[in-house]
Every structure is written in structure tokens, then in C-alpha cells.
Amino acid sequence: MKLLVVEDHPALGELLQRHLQRTGFVVDIAERGRQAQAMLELSRYDAMILDLGLPDMDGLSLLAARSATRNNDLPCIILTANDALERRVAGLDAGADDFLLKPFEMAELQARLRAVLRRPGSRRERRLQLGNLSLCQDSRDVCVGTCPLLLSKRELALLEELLRNVPRVVIKDHLEERLYALSEAVTPNAIEALVSRLRRKLADAGADSGIETLRGLGYRLTLNAG
């Protein structure tokens, strides 16, 4: 899953990015409101973590501008040092899903993020499954039958995208957008190599589904024949 973190304090932004990446998210960082607005128009996200105190625009203005982008229904958690009631009400009226006061513990942010992503109308189901292959999106655990399957963070992100799109074909450009931050360089064969590794791990673990390559189109996860 992919998050946009809008935080003008570089040290806090980097801390948030490292913590969220360790838990399996792909994370883009924006330090300015206009930069974040451009990212919202360019890439598809699953949630946004937004600091209201931005140097070039009010965070609430960015929240309102979200409706004109491809992320118009994006869940949002607001970070703020201002606990005034009118500020919280304004944020909720502008479309925020939750508030977290600074300073905060990373464990609480993670819990609030999971809760926002579980809400009705969010883009995430708690468990994704095809045949004997399953992925719990809260714990990030993957199982084939009852046996755990150990995957790298990138392999896990790829599997998640394929499971979320069953039975549709997922094009390579979409996978690059979803699996890599905008700041990351993606080599020409990165997706092919990643698909190959995941395909091999699924087969070795006895999964009754596999990754089908449709030349010139993309990839999809399907149940094995027979």
C-alpha cells in the first residue's frame, strides 16, 4: 500500500517514512503543500498523513484541493500541535478522517492508520485471498494454507496489488507507481525480476495460484489449472 506523508519538518518526515516503510508501506514525502498537490495529481495513494502547519499553504486548503485530484476519496489523518476545538472541527468538515496531536507515539499513528483503512468505503479489505493463498493486511502476514510464507517488503507489496486486482490484469506502469516511491529509480527489468522471484516462492510453497504474464499487457494472479 502507498502513503503520502505531508510534513514540512525534514527530521520528522524522515522518521515517519522509515517507520512506515518498516511496516510494509511505500511512502512518498512532501514538505510543501504545492508539492503534495502535484503528487496527488500524479500518483494513486491509499491514505495521506497531513501536517496542517505547512509553509506555503494551509493544510486544510490542501485537504479541500484533494477532491479535484485522482485521490478525491483518499483517507486522511491530520497531524497538528494545535488542539483547539474549532481547528479540529474545521479539519473534519474539510474531509479529514482522524486527528493526532503532536507529539505522538508511532504505535498510536500506526493503530489509527489501520483503523482508517478498515473503515467502510476505504480502499482496503482486511484479508485478501485466492485459493489457499491469503494476506492479512493488518498484520502483513502471508500464508499458503496454514503455513506462513516469508516475503520481502517489495514482494509483499506486489502480491498485495495482484490480490487486490483479481481477476484483472495489472499493467507494469501501475505496478511501478504502486511499488516504488516517486524518489526511487526503477530499472527497466525491476518488475520482471520481482515477479519472477514471487512466482518462484509461491510455487515452492505449494500455492494453488500463480502469476500469469500477458505479454504486452501485464500480470494477473490466477488459480492454477487442474
C-alpha positions as a Markdown table, in Angstrom:
| # | Residue | x | y | z |
|---|---|---|---|---|
| 1 | Met | 0.0 | 0.0 | 0.0 |
| 2 | Lys | 1.1 | 3.5 | -0.8 |
| 3 | Leu | 1.0 | 6.5 | 1.6 |
| 4 | Leu | 1.6 | 10.2 | 1.1 |
| 5 | Val | 3.2 | 11.9 | 4.1 |
| 6 | Val | 3.0 | 15.8 | 4.1 |
| 7 | Glu | 5.3 | 17.1 | 6.7 |
| 8 | Asp | 7.5 | 20.2 | 6.5 |
| 9 | His | 9.9 | 19.2 | 9.3 |
| 10 | Pro | 12.5 | 17.1 | 7.5 |
| 11 | Ala | 13.6 | 15.1 | 10.6 |
| 12 | Leu | 10.0 | 14.1 | 11.4 |
| 13 | Gly | 9.2 | 13.4 | 7.8 |
| 14 | Glu | 12.2 | 11.0 | 7.5 |
| 15 | Leu | 11.3 | 9.3 | 10.8 |
| 16 | Leu | 7.7 | 8.7 | 9.6 |
| 17 | Gln | 9.0 | 7.4 | 6.3 |
| 18 | Arg | 11.4 | 4.9 | 7.9 |
| 19 | His | 8.8 | 3.7 | 10.4 |
| 20 | Leu | 6.1 | 3.2 | 7.8 |
| 21 | Gln | 8.4 | 1.6 | 5.3 |
| 22 | Arg | 9.4 | -1.0 | 8.0 |
| 23 | Thr | 5.8 | -2.0 | 8.4 |
| 24 | Gly | 5.4 | -2.6 | 4.6 |
| 25 | Phe | 4.1 | 0.7 | 3.2 |
| 26 | Val | 5.5 | 2.5 | 0.2 |
| 27 | Val | 5.9 | 6.1 | 1.3 |
| 28 | Asp | 6.2 | 9.4 | -0.6 |
| 29 | Ile | 7.2 | 12.5 | 1.3 |
| 30 | Ala | 6.2 | 16.1 | 0.5 |
| 31 | Glu | 7.5 | 19.1 | 2.5 |
| 32 | Arg | 5.3 | 21.7 | 0.8 |
| 33 | Gly | 1.6 | 21.9 | 0.1 |
| 34 | Arg | 2.0 | 22.5 | -3.6 |
| 35 | Gln | 4.4 | 19.6 | -3.9 |
| 36 | Ala | 1.9 | 17.4 | -2.2 |
| 37 | Gln | -0.9 | 18.6 | -4.6 |
| 38 | Ala | 1.3 | 17.7 | -7.6 |
| 39 | Met | 1.9 | 14.2 | -6.1 |
| 40 | Leu | -1.9 | 13.7 | -5.5 |
| 41 | Glu | -2.5 | 14.5 | -9.2 |
| 42 | Leu | 0.3 | 12.2 | -10.4 |
| 43 | Ser | 0.0 | 9.1 | -8.2 |
| 44 | Arg | -2.7 | 7.0 | -6.5 |
| 45 | Tyr | -2.4 | 6.6 | -2.7 |
| 46 | Asp | -4.2 | 4.6 | -0.1 |
| 47 | Ala | -4.0 | 7.2 | 2.7 |
| 48 | Met | -2.5 | 10.6 | 3.5 |
| 49 | Ile | -0.9 | 11.8 | 6.7 |
| 50 | Leu | -1.1 | 15.6 | 6.7 |
| 51 | Asp | 0.6 | 18.2 | 8.9 |
| 52 | Leu | -1.6 | 21.3 | 8.9 |
| 53 | Gly | 1.3 | 23.7 | 9.5 |
| 54 | Leu | 2.8 | 23.9 | 6.0 |
| 55 | Pro | 5.0 | 26.9 | 5.0 |
| 56 | Asp | 3.3 | 27.6 | 1.6 |
| 57 | Met | -0.3 | 26.9 | 2.2 |
| 58 | Asp | -2.7 | 25.9 | 4.9 |
| 59 | Gly | -3.1 | 22.1 | 5.3 |
| 60 | Leu | -6.9 | 22.5 | 5.2 |
| 61 | Ser | -6.6 | 24.1 | 1.7 |
| 62 | Leu | -4.7 | 21.0 | 0.5 |
| 63 | Leu | -7.3 | 18.7 | 2.0 |
| 64 | Ala | -10.0 | 20.6 | 0.1 |
| 65 | Ala | -8.0 | 20.6 | -3.1 |
| 66 | Arg | -7.7 | 16.8 | -2.9 |
| 67 | Ser | -11.2 | 16.5 | -4.3 |
| 68 | Ala | -10.0 | 17.7 | -7.7 |
| 69 | Thr | -7.4 | 15.0 | -8.0 |
| 70 | Arg | -7.5 | 11.3 | -8.7 |
| 71 | Asn | -7.3 | 10.9 | -4.9 |
| 72 | Asn | -10.7 | 12.6 | -4.2 |
| 73 | Asp | -11.7 | 9.8 | -1.7 |
| 74 | Leu | -8.4 | 9.5 | 0.0 |
| 75 | Pro | -8.5 | 8.7 | 3.8 |
| 76 | Cys | -6.5 | 11.4 | 5.7 |
| 77 | Ile | -5.1 | 11.6 | 9.2 |
| 78 | Ile | -4.2 | 15.1 | 10.3 |
| 79 | Leu | -1.1 | 15.8 | 12.5 |
| 80 | Thr | -1.2 | 19.1 | 14.4 |
| 81 | Ala | 0.2 | 20.7 | 17.5 |
| 82 | Asn | -3.0 | 22.8 | 17.8 |
| 83 | Asp | -5.7 | 21.1 | 19.9 |
| 84 | Ala | -8.2 | 23.9 | 19.5 |
| 85 | Leu | -11.7 | 22.6 | 19.0 |
| 86 | Glu | -12.5 | 24.9 | 16.1 |
| 87 | Arg | -9.4 | 23.6 | 14.3 |
| 88 | Arg | -10.4 | 20.0 | 14.7 |
| 89 | Val | -14.0 | 20.7 | 13.6 |
| 90 | Ala | -12.7 | 22.6 | 10.5 |
| 91 | Gly | -10.4 | 19.6 | 9.6 |
| 92 | Leu | -13.2 | 17.1 | 10.0 |
| 93 | Asp | -15.6 | 19.3 | 7.9 |
| 94 | Ala | -12.9 | 19.5 | 5.2 |
| 95 | Gly | -12.8 | 15.7 | 5.0 |
| 96 | Ala | -10.2 | 14.5 | 7.4 |
| 97 | Asp | -10.8 | 11.1 | 9.0 |
| 98 | Asp | -8.8 | 11.4 | 12.2 |
| 99 | Phe | -6.6 | 13.8 | 14.2 |
| 100 | Leu | -3.4 | 13.1 | 16.0 |
| 101 | Leu | -1.8 | 15.7 | 18.3 |
| 102 | Lys | 1.9 | 16.3 | 18.3 |
| 103 | Pro | 3.9 | 14.9 | 20.0 |
| 104 | Phe | 2.7 | 11.3 | 19.4 |
| 105 | Glu | 3.9 | 7.7 | 19.6 |
| 106 | Met | 4.5 | 5.9 | 16.3 |
| 107 | Ala | 2.5 | 2.9 | 17.7 |
| 108 | Glu | -0.6 | 5.2 | 18.0 |
| 109 | Leu | -0.2 | 6.6 | 14.5 |
| 110 | Gln | 0.1 | 3.0 | 13.1 |
| 111 | Ala | -3.1 | 2.0 | 15.0 |
| 112 | Arg | -5.0 | 5.0 | 13.8 |
| 113 | Leu | -3.9 | 4.3 | 10.2 |
| 114 | Arg | -5.1 | 0.7 | 10.4 |
| 115 | Ala | -8.4 | 1.9 | 11.8 |
| 116 | Val | -8.9 | 4.5 | 9.0 |
| 117 | Leu | -8.0 | 1.9 | 6.3 |
| 118 | Arg | -10.6 | -0.6 | 7.8 |
| 119 | Arg | -13.5 | 1.8 | 7.7 |
| 120 | Pro | -16.4 | 1.2 | 5.3 |
| 121 | Gly | -15.7 | 2.8 | 2.0 |
| 122 | Ser | -11.9 | 2.6 | 2.4 |
| 123 | Arg | -9.8 | 1.0 | -0.4 |
| 124 | Arg | -8.6 | -1.9 | 1.7 |
| 125 | Glu | -10.1 | -5.2 | 2.7 |
| 126 | Arg | -8.7 | -6.8 | 5.9 |
| 127 | Arg | -7.9 | -10.1 | 4.3 |
| 128 | Leu | -7.1 | -10.9 | 0.7 |
| 129 | Gln | -7.4 | -14.4 | -0.5 |
| 130 | Leu | -7.2 | -16.6 | -3.7 |
| 131 | Gly | -7.4 | -20.3 | -3.2 |
| 132 | Asn | -5.0 | -21.4 | -0.4 |
| 133 | Leu | -3.1 | -18.1 | -0.6 |
| 134 | Ser | -4.0 | -15.4 | 1.9 |
| 135 | Leu | -2.7 | -12.0 | 3.0 |
| 136 | Cys | -3.8 | -10.3 | 6.2 |
| 137 | Gln | -3.4 | -6.6 | 5.6 |
| 138 | Asp | -3.3 | -5.6 | 9.3 |
| 139 | Ser | -0.5 | -8.0 | 10.3 |
| 140 | Arg | 1.0 | -8.2 | 6.8 |
| 141 | Asp | 1.2 | -12.0 | 7.3 |
| 142 | Val | 1.1 | -14.2 | 4.2 |
| 143 | Cys | 0.0 | -17.9 | 4.4 |
| 144 | Val | -0.3 | -20.8 | 2.0 |
| 145 | Gly | -2.9 | -22.9 | 3.7 |
| 146 | Thr | -1.8 | -22.7 | 7.3 |
| 147 | Cys | 1.9 | -22.3 | 6.6 |
| 148 | Pro | 3.5 | -18.8 | 6.8 |
| 149 | Leu | 5.2 | -17.6 | 3.7 |
| 150 | Leu | 8.2 | -15.2 | 4.2 |
| 151 | Leu | 8.4 | -12.4 | 1.6 |
| 152 | Ser | 10.5 | -9.3 | 1.2 |
| 153 | Lys | 8.6 | -6.0 | 1.6 |
| 154 | Arg | 8.6 | -5.4 | -2.2 |
| 155 | Glu | 7.4 | -9.0 | -2.9 |
| 156 | Leu | 4.7 | -8.5 | -0.3 |
| 157 | Ala | 3.6 | -5.2 | -2.0 |
| 158 | Leu | 3.5 | -6.9 | -5.4 |
| 159 | Leu | 1.4 | -9.8 | -4.0 |
| 160 | Glu | -1.0 | -7.3 | -2.4 |
| 161 | Glu | -1.5 | -5.4 | -5.7 |
| 162 | Leu | -2.2 | -8.6 | -7.6 |
| 163 | Leu | -4.6 | -10.0 | -5.0 |
| 164 | Arg | -6.5 | -6.7 | -4.8 |
| 165 | Asn | -7.0 | -6.7 | -8.5 |
| 166 | Val | -8.0 | -10.4 | -9.1 |
| 167 | Pro | -9.1 | -11.3 | -11.8 |
| 168 | Arg | -8.0 | -8.1 | -13.6 |
| 169 | Val | -4.7 | -7.7 | -15.4 |
| 170 | Val | -2.3 | -5.3 | -13.7 |
| 171 | Ile | -0.2 | -3.3 | -16.1 |
| 172 | Lys | 3.6 | -2.8 | -15.5 |
| 173 | Asp | 3.2 | 1.0 | -15.2 |
| 174 | His | 0.7 | 0.6 | -12.4 |
| 175 | Leu | 3.0 | -1.7 | -10.5 |
| 176 | Glu | 5.9 | 0.7 | -10.8 |
| 177 | Glu | 3.7 | 3.5 | -9.5 |
| 178 | Arg | 2.3 | 1.5 | -6.6 |
| 179 | Leu | 5.5 | -0.4 | -5.5 |
| 180 | Tyr | 8.1 | 2.4 | -5.7 |
| 181 | Ala | 8.2 | 5.9 | -4.2 |
| 182 | Leu | 8.5 | 8.8 | -6.6 |
| 183 | Ser | 12.0 | 9.4 | -5.4 |
| 184 | Glu | 13.2 | 5.9 | -6.3 |
| 185 | Ala | 14.9 | 5.0 | -9.5 |
| 186 | Val | 13.3 | 1.9 | -11.2 |
| 187 | Thr | 15.4 | -0.1 | -13.5 |
| 188 | Pro | 13.8 | -1.4 | -16.8 |
| 189 | Asn | 13.6 | -5.0 | -15.7 |
| 190 | Ala | 12.8 | -4.4 | -12.0 |
| 191 | Ile | 9.2 | -5.5 | -12.2 |
| 192 | Glu | 10.1 | -8.6 | -14.3 |
| 193 | Ala | 12.7 | -9.7 | -11.8 |
| 194 | Leu | 10.4 | -9.1 | -8.8 |
| 195 | Val | 7.6 | -11.1 | -10.5 |
| 196 | Ser | 10.0 | -13.9 | -11.2 |
| 197 | Arg | 11.1 | -14.1 | -7.5 |
| 198 | Leu | 7.5 | -14.0 | -6.2 |
| 199 | Arg | 6.3 | -16.6 | -8.7 |
| 200 | Arg | 9.1 | -19.0 | -7.6 |
| 201 | Lys | 8.3 | -18.5 | -3.9 |
| 202 | Leu | 4.6 | -19.2 | -4.5 |
| 203 | Ala | 5.3 | -22.4 | -6.4 |
| 204 | Asp | 7.9 | -23.6 | -3.9 |
| 205 | Ala | 5.4 | -23.0 | -1.0 |
| 206 | Gly | 2.6 | -25.1 | -2.8 |
| 207 | Ala | 0.3 | -22.2 | -3.6 |
| 208 | Asp | -2.6 | -23.3 | -5.9 |
| 209 | Ser | -2.4 | -19.9 | -7.6 |
| 210 | Gly | 0.3 | -18.3 | -9.7 |
| 211 | Ile | 1.3 | -15.2 | -11.6 |
| 212 | Glu | 0.3 | -15.2 | -15.3 |
| 213 | Thr | 2.3 | -13.0 | -17.7 |
| 214 | Leu | 0.3 | -11.5 | -20.5 |
| 215 | Arg | 2.9 | -10.2 | -23.0 |
| 216 | Gly | 2.4 | -6.6 | -23.8 |
| 217 | Leu | -0.4 | -6.2 | -21.2 |
| 218 | Gly | 0.8 | -7.0 | -17.7 |
| 219 | Tyr | 0.3 | -9.6 | -15.0 |
| 220 | Arg | -2.5 | -11.3 | -13.1 |
| 221 | Leu | -2.9 | -13.8 | -10.3 |
| 222 | Thr | -4.9 | -16.8 | -11.3 |
| 223 | Leu | -5.7 | -20.2 | -9.8 |
| 224 | Asn | -3.6 | -23.0 | -11.4 |
| 225 | Ala | -5.3 | -25.2 | -13.9 |
| 226 | Gly | -6.4 | -28.6 | -12.6 |
